[in-house]
């Protein structure tokens, strides 16, 4: 039971990290110190998608599930949890490129606004 709960908590942490990668720039608009955490997270998220790597949290979750008597899944977190909700088909390399582009675009817009606002007020 402990391992199943730990795996479920890890899924929540994993999802929170993904949301932070996509939308964490909003926190930077409020306090620029968030950039120290957010920029490396964005770089990591983009690299994972572009290279087709599996995030280390996925095998860790699968191991916890096995230890809890459940079956592990193949693929990565996005393929297993998010794509069935967002897309009817499986994760392809093209889809990974699209996801990486979306992350990059969202954050470029947020950081562009941050820099524009900073120049306008002289705080950046």
C-alpha positions in Angstrom: 0.0 0.0 0.0 2.8 2.4 0.9 4.5 1.9 -2.6 1.2 2.5 -4.4 0.6 5.8 -2.5 4.2 6.8 -3.1 3.8 6.2 -6.8 0.6 8.2 -6.9 2.3 11.1 -5.0 5.2 10.9 -7.5 2.7 11.2 -10.4 1.3 14.4 -8.8 4.9 15.8 -8.3 5.7 14.9 -12.0 2.6 16.7 -13.2 3.3 19.7 -11.0 6.8 19.8 -12.5 5.4 19.7 -16.0 3.0 22.5 -15.2 5.8 24.5 -13.7 7.9 24.0 -16.9 5.0 25.3 -19.0 3.6 28.1 -16.8 6.3 28.8 -14.2 7.3 31.9 -16.1 4.2 33.5 -14.6 5.8 33.2 -11.2 8.8 35.0 -12.6 6.6 37.9 -13.5 5.7 38.2 -9.8 9.2 37.6 -8.4 12.3 37.3 -10.7 14.0 34.9 -8.3 11.7 32.1 -9.6 13.8 32.3 -12.8 16.6 30.5 -11.0 14.4 27.4 -10.7 12.3 27.9 -13.8 14.8 28.4 -16.5 16.7 25.1 -15.8 13.3 23.3 -15.6 12.3 24.7 -19.0 15.6 23.7 -20.5 15.3 20.2 -19.0 11.7 19.8 -20.2 12.6 20.9 -23.8 15.6 18.6 -23.9 13.6 15.6 -22.7 11.0 16.2 -25.4 13.4 17.0 -28.3 15.7 14.1 -27.5 12.9 11.6 -26.9 14.3 10.7 -23.5 12.2 9.4 -20.6 12.2 11.5 -17.5 13.9 9.7 -14.6 10.7 10.1 -12.5 8.9 7.6 -14.9 11.1 4.6 -14.2 11.1 5.5 -10.5 7.3 5.5 -10.5 7.2 2.2 -12.4 9.5 0.7 -9.8 7.3 1.9 -6.9 4.3 0.4 -8.7 6.0 -2.9 -9.1 7.0 -2.9 -5.5 3.4 -2.2 -4.6 2.2 -5.2 -6.6 1.0 -3.2 -9.6 2.0 -3.4 -13.2 4.4 -0.9 -14.6 3.7 0.8 -17.9 5.8 1.3 -21.0 6.6 4.7 -22.5 6.9 7.9 -20.6 4.7 10.0 -18.3 3.2 12.1 -21.1 2.4 9.1 -23.2 0.8 7.2 -20.3 -1.1 10.0 -18.4 -1.4 13.1 -20.5 -1.7 12.0 -24.1 -4.8 9.8 -23.6 -6.5 12.9 -22.2 -5.2 15.4 -24.8 -4.7 13.2 -27.9 -6.4 10.1 -29.1 -3.3 8.6 -30.7 0.0 7.6 -29.1 3.1 9.8 -28.6 5.1 10.3 -31.8 8.3 12.1 -32.3 6.4 14.8 -34.2 4.1 15.3 -31.2 7.1 15.6 -28.9 8.5 18.3 -31.1 5.1 20.1 -31.0 5.0 19.9 -27.2 8.6 21.2 -26.9 7.7 24.1 -29.3 4.6 24.9 -27.2 6.7 25.0 -24.0 9.3 27.2 -25.7 6.6 29.5 -27.2 4.7 30.0 -24.0 7.8 30.7 -22.0 9.3 33.0 -24.7 6.1 35.1 -24.6 6.1 35.3 -20.8 9.8 36.1 -20.6 9.5 38.5 -23.5 6.7 40.3 -21.6 8.9 40.3 -18.4 11.8 41.9 -20.3 9.5 44.4 -22.0 7.9 45.4 -18.7 11.3 45.6 -17.0 12.7 47.9 -19.7 9.6 50.1 -19.5 9.8 50.5 -15.8 13.6 50.3 -15.6 13.6 47.3 -13.2 15.1 44.8 -15.5 
